[in-house]
């Protein structure tokens, strides 16, 4: 299975495709110096496979490496992801 992680800047979305099919995505909005993740999606047939974790990890890594944004986890899944990765909470907007 070919996994492809993409930052689709035109759609304000991080995407995970497996064998060309969209399996998970994290949508965001940029405001001033912050990036607000407001929706995470995983194909219902594929939930529980770790795909959302994979796309959110990719998104957070990209934000940390390539921007100066602070993260606002408006989506419950992204908030939960940060709870599981307390070493990354330095990226959160206070």
mmCIF file of the C-alpha atoms, coordinates in Angstrom:
data_MODEL
# 
_entry.id   MODEL 
# 
loop_
_atom_site.group_PDB 
_atom_site.id 
_atom_site.type_symbol 
_atom_site.label_atom_id 
_atom_site.label_alt_id 
_atom_site.label_comp_id 
_atom_site.label_asym_id 
_atom_site.label_entity_id 
_atom_site.label_seq_id 
_atom_site.pdbx_PDB_ins_code 
_atom_site.Cartn_x 
_atom_site.Cartn_y 
_atom_site.Cartn_z 
_atom_site.occupancy 
_atom_site.B_iso_or_equiv 
_atom_site.pdbx_formal_charge 
_atom_site.auth_seq_id 
_atom_site.auth_comp_id 
_atom_site.auth_asym_id 
_atom_site.auth_atom_id 
_atom_site.pdbx_PDB_model_num 
ATOM 1  C CA . UNK A 1 1  ? 0.000   0.000  0.000  1.00 0.00 ? 1  UNK A CA 1 
ATOM 2  C CA . UNK A 1 2  ? 1.352   3.391  -1.002 1.00 0.00 ? 2  UNK A CA 1 
ATOM 3  C CA . UNK A 1 3  ? 0.866   6.095  1.644  1.00 0.00 ? 3  UNK A CA 1 
ATOM 4  C CA . UNK A 1 4  ? 1.012   9.681  0.408  1.00 0.00 ? 4  UNK A CA 1 
ATOM 5  C CA . UNK A 1 5  ? 0.922   12.619 2.830  1.00 0.00 ? 5  UNK A CA 1 
ATOM 6  C CA . UNK A 1 6  ? 0.184   15.979 1.223  1.00 0.00 ? 6  UNK A CA 1 
ATOM 7  C CA . UNK A 1 7  ? -0.176  19.550 2.424  1.00 0.00 ? 7  UNK A CA 1 
ATOM 8  C CA . UNK A 1 8  ? -2.857  20.934 0.113  1.00 0.00 ? 8  UNK A CA 1 
ATOM 9  C CA . UNK A 1 9  ? -2.368  24.648 0.741  1.00 0.00 ? 9  UNK A CA 1 
ATOM 10 C CA . UNK A 1 10 ? -5.085  25.635 -1.755 1.00 0.00 ? 10 UNK A CA 1 
ATOM 11 C CA . UNK A 1 11 ? -7.673  23.701 0.278  1.00 0.00 ? 11 UNK A CA 1 
ATOM 12 C CA . UNK A 1 12 ? -6.178  24.473 3.737  1.00 0.00 ? 12 UNK A CA 1 
ATOM 13 C CA . UNK A 1 13 ? -5.931  20.751 4.343  1.00 0.00 ? 13 UNK A CA 1 
ATOM 14 C CA . UNK A 1 14 ? -3.443  18.040 5.179  1.00 0.00 ? 14 UNK A CA 1 
ATOM 15 C CA . UNK A 1 15 ? -4.320  14.816 3.388  1.00 0.00 ? 15 UNK A CA 1 
ATOM 16 C CA . UNK A 1 16 ? -3.422  11.148 3.618  1.00 0.00 ? 16 UNK A CA 1 
ATOM 17 C CA . UNK A 1 17 ? -4.036  9.035  0.535  1.00 0.00 ? 17 UNK A CA 1 
ATOM 18 C CA . UNK A 1 18 ? -3.536  5.282  0.428  1.00 0.00 ? 18 UNK A CA 1 
ATOM 19 C CA . UNK A 1 19 ? -3.225  3.811  -3.042 1.00 0.00 ? 19 UNK A CA 1 
ATOM 20 C CA . UNK A 1 20 ? -4.585  7.097  -4.387 1.00 0.00 ? 20 UNK A CA 1 
ATOM 21 C CA . UNK A 1 21 ? -7.755  7.100  -2.272 1.00 0.00 ? 21 UNK A CA 1 
ATOM 22 C CA . UNK A 1 22 ? -8.420  9.776  0.348  1.00 0.00 ? 22 UNK A CA 1 
ATOM 23 C CA . UNK A 1 23 ? -8.469  8.070  3.743  1.00 0.00 ? 23 UNK A CA 1 
ATOM 24 C CA . UNK A 1 24 ? -7.896  10.904 6.213  1.00 0.00 ? 24 UNK A CA 1 
ATOM 25 C CA . UNK A 1 25 ? -7.602  14.695 6.315  1.00 0.00 ? 25 UNK A CA 1 
ATOM 26 C CA . UNK A 1 26 ? -7.087  17.555 8.757  1.00 0.00 ? 26 UNK A CA 1 
ATOM 27 C CA . UNK A 1 27 ? -8.593  20.931 7.817  1.00 0.00 ? 27 UNK A CA 1 
ATOM 28 C CA . UNK A 1 28 ? -7.324  24.215 9.183  1.00 0.00 ? 28 UNK A CA 1 
ATOM 29 C CA . UNK A 1 29 ? -7.721  27.988 9.196  1.00 0.00 ? 29 UNK A CA 1 
ATOM 30 C CA . UNK A 1 30 ? -4.807  30.416 9.557  1.00 0.00 ? 30 UNK A CA 1 
ATOM 31 C CA . UNK A 1 31 ? -5.364  33.586 11.575 1.00 0.00 ? 31 UNK A CA 1 
ATOM 32 C CA . UNK A 1 32 ? -2.552  35.991 12.338 1.00 0.00 ? 32 UNK A CA 1 
ATOM 33 C CA . UNK A 1 33 ? 0.167   33.870 14.002 1.00 0.00 ? 33 UNK A CA 1 
ATOM 34 C CA . UNK A 1 34 ? -1.929  30.775 14.644 1.00 0.00 ? 34 UNK A CA 1 
ATOM 35 C CA . UNK A 1 35 ? -3.243  27.757 12.796 1.00 0.00 ? 35 UNK A CA 1 
ATOM 36 C CA . UNK A 1 36 ? -6.546  26.378 13.983 1.00 0.00 ? 36 UNK A CA 1 
ATOM 37 C CA . UNK A 1 37 ? -7.258  22.728 13.197 1.00 0.00 ? 37 UNK A CA 1 
ATOM 38 C CA . UNK A 1 38 ? -11.046 22.691 13.019 1.00 0.00 ? 38 UNK A CA 1 
ATOM 39 C CA . UNK A 1 39 ? -11.915 19.322 11.473 1.00 0.00 ? 39 UNK A CA 1 
ATOM 40 C CA . UNK A 1 40 ? -10.353 15.893 11.121 1.00 0.00 ? 40 UNK A CA 1 
ATOM 41 C CA . UNK A 1 41 ? -11.858 13.225 8.887  1.00 0.00 ? 41 UNK A CA 1 
ATOM 42 C CA . UNK A 1 42 ? -11.177 9.522  8.357  1.00 0.00 ? 42 UNK A CA 1 
ATOM 43 C CA . UNK A 1 43 ? -13.124 7.308  5.970  1.00 0.00 ? 43 UNK A CA 1 
ATOM 44 C CA . UNK A 1 44 ? -15.621 5.542  8.274  1.00 0.00 ? 44 UNK A CA 1 
ATOM 45 C CA . UNK A 1 45 ? -14.674 2.117  6.873  1.00 0.00 ? 45 UNK A CA 1 
ATOM 46 C CA . UNK A 1 46 ? -11.041 2.739  7.876  1.00 0.00 ? 46 UNK A CA 1 
ATOM 47 C CA . UNK A 1 47 ? -11.426 4.262  11.339 1.00 0.00 ? 47 UNK A CA 1 
ATOM 48 C CA . UNK A 1 48 ? -9.313  2.693  14.041 1.00 0.00 ? 48 UNK A CA 1 
ATOM 49 C CA . UNK A 1 49 ? -6.411  2.062  11.645 1.00 0.00 ? 49 UNK A CA 1 
ATOM 50 C CA . UNK A 1 50 ? -4.243  4.959  12.864 1.00 0.00 ? 50 UNK A CA 1 
ATOM 51 C CA . UNK A 1 51 ? -4.763  7.100  9.768  1.00 0.00 ? 51 UNK A CA 1 
ATOM 52 C CA . UNK A 1 52 ? -5.963  10.198 11.651 1.00 0.00 ? 52 UNK A CA 1 
ATOM 53 C CA . UNK A 1 53 ? -2.909  9.972  13.918 1.00 0.00 ? 53 UNK A CA 1 
ATOM 54 C CA . UNK A 1 54 ? -0.683  9.740  10.862 1.00 0.00 ? 54 UNK A CA 1 
ATOM 55 C CA . UNK A 1 55 ? -2.149  12.820 9.148  1.00 0.00 ? 55 UNK A CA 1 
ATOM 56 C CA . UNK A 1 56 ? -2.215  14.924 12.350 1.00 0.00 ? 56 UNK A CA 1 
ATOM 57 C CA . UNK A 1 57 ? 1.383   13.996 13.163 1.00 0.00 ? 57 UNK A CA 1 
ATOM 58 C CA . UNK A 1 58 ? 2.378   15.019 9.632  1.00 0.00 ? 58 UNK A CA 1 
ATOM 59 C CA . UNK A 1 59 ? 0.472   18.311 9.987  1.00 0.00 ? 59 UNK A CA 1 
ATOM 60 C CA . UNK A 1 60 ? 1.969   19.193 13.379 1.00 0.00 ? 60 UNK A CA 1 
ATOM 61 C CA . UNK A 1 61 ? 5.460   18.282 12.179 1.00 0.00 ? 61 UNK A CA 1 
ATOM 62 C CA . UNK A 1 62 ? 4.992   20.508 9.121  1.00 0.00 ? 62 UNK A CA 1 
ATOM 63 C CA . UNK A 1 63 ? 3.699   23.435 11.186 1.00 0.00 ? 63 UNK A CA 1 
ATOM 64 C CA . UNK A 1 64 ? 6.619   23.140 13.592 1.00 0.00 ? 64 UNK A CA 1 
ATOM 65 C CA . UNK A 1 65 ? 9.258   22.791 10.875 1.00 0.00 ? 65 UNK A CA 1 
ATOM 66 C CA . UNK A 1 66 ? 7.998   25.267 8.277  1.00 0.00 ? 66 UNK A CA 1 
ATOM 67 C CA . UNK A 1 67 ? 6.052   27.987 10.086 1.00 0.00 ? 67 UNK A CA 1 
ATOM 68 C CA . UNK A 1 68 ? 6.075   30.101 13.212 1.00 0.00 ? 68 UNK A CA 1 
ATOM 69 C CA . UNK A 1 69 ? 2.393   29.403 13.889 1.00 0.00 ? 69 UNK A CA 1 
ATOM 70 C CA . UNK A 1 70 ? 0.948   28.495 17.249 1.00 0.00 ? 70 UNK A CA 1 
ATOM 71 C CA . UNK A 1 71 ? -1.574  25.638 17.103 1.00 0.00 ? 71 UNK A CA 1 
ATOM 72 C CA . UNK A 1 72 ? -5.195  25.984 18.207 1.00 0.00 ? 72 UNK A CA 1 
ATOM 73 C CA . UNK A 1 73 ? -6.798  22.521 18.391 1.00 0.00 ? 73 UNK A CA 1 
ATOM 74 C CA . UNK A 1 74 ? -10.466 23.304 17.706 1.00 0.00 ? 74 UNK A CA 1 
ATOM 75 C CA . UNK A 1 75 ? -11.143 19.716 16.601 1.00 0.00 ? 75 UNK A CA 1 
ATOM 76 C CA . UNK A 1 76 ? -11.571 17.208 19.448 1.00 0.00 ? 76 UNK A CA 1 
ATOM 77 C CA . UNK A 1 77 ? -9.262  14.728 17.740 1.00 0.00 ? 77 UNK A CA 1 
ATOM 78 C CA . UNK A 1 78 ? -6.387  17.216 17.468 1.00 0.00 ? 78 UNK A CA 1 
ATOM 79 C CA . UNK A 1 79 ? -6.899  18.166 21.121 1.00 0.00 ? 79 UNK A CA 1 
ATOM 80 C CA . UNK A 1 80 ? -6.758  14.492 22.056 1.00 0.00 ? 80 UNK A CA 1 
ATOM 81 C CA . UNK A 1 81 ? -3.626  14.070 19.922 1.00 0.00 ? 81 UNK A CA 1 
ATOM 82 C CA . UNK A 1 82 ? -1.887  16.798 21.958 1.00 0.00 ? 82 UNK A CA 1 
ATOM 83 C CA . UNK A 1 83 ? -3.015  15.105 25.193 1.00 0.00 ? 83 UNK A CA 1 
ATOM 84 C CA . UNK A 1 84 ? -1.215  11.968 23.989 1.00 0.00 ? 84 UNK A CA 1 
ATOM 85 C CA . UNK A 1 85 ? 1.879   13.972 22.956 1.00 0.00 ? 85 UNK A CA 1 
ATOM 86 C CA . UNK A 1 86 ? 2.565   16.333 25.872 1.00 0.00 ? 86 UNK A CA 1 
ATOM 87 C CA . UNK A 1 87 ? 6.095   16.897 24.558 1.00 0.00 ? 87 UNK A CA 1 
ATOM 88 C CA . UNK A 1 88 ? 4.532   18.872 21.695 1.00 0.00 ? 88 UNK A CA 1 
ATOM 89 C CA . UNK A 1 89 ? 2.357   21.204 23.799 1.00 0.00 ? 89 UNK A CA 1 
ATOM 90 C CA . UNK A 1 90 ? 4.954   23.955 23.361 1.00 0.00 ? 90 UNK A CA 1 
ATOM 91 C CA . UNK A 1 91 ? 3.280   24.537 19.975 1.00 0.00 ? 91 UNK A CA 1 
ATOM 92 C CA . UNK A 1 92 ? -0.124  25.280 21.465 1.00 0.00 ? 92 UNK A CA 1 
ATOM 93 C CA . UNK A 1 93 ? -1.604  28.767 21.574 1.00 0.00 ? 93 UNK A CA 1 
ATOM 94 C CA . UNK A 1 94 ? -1.988  29.798 25.191 1.00 0.00 ? 94 UNK A CA 1 
# 
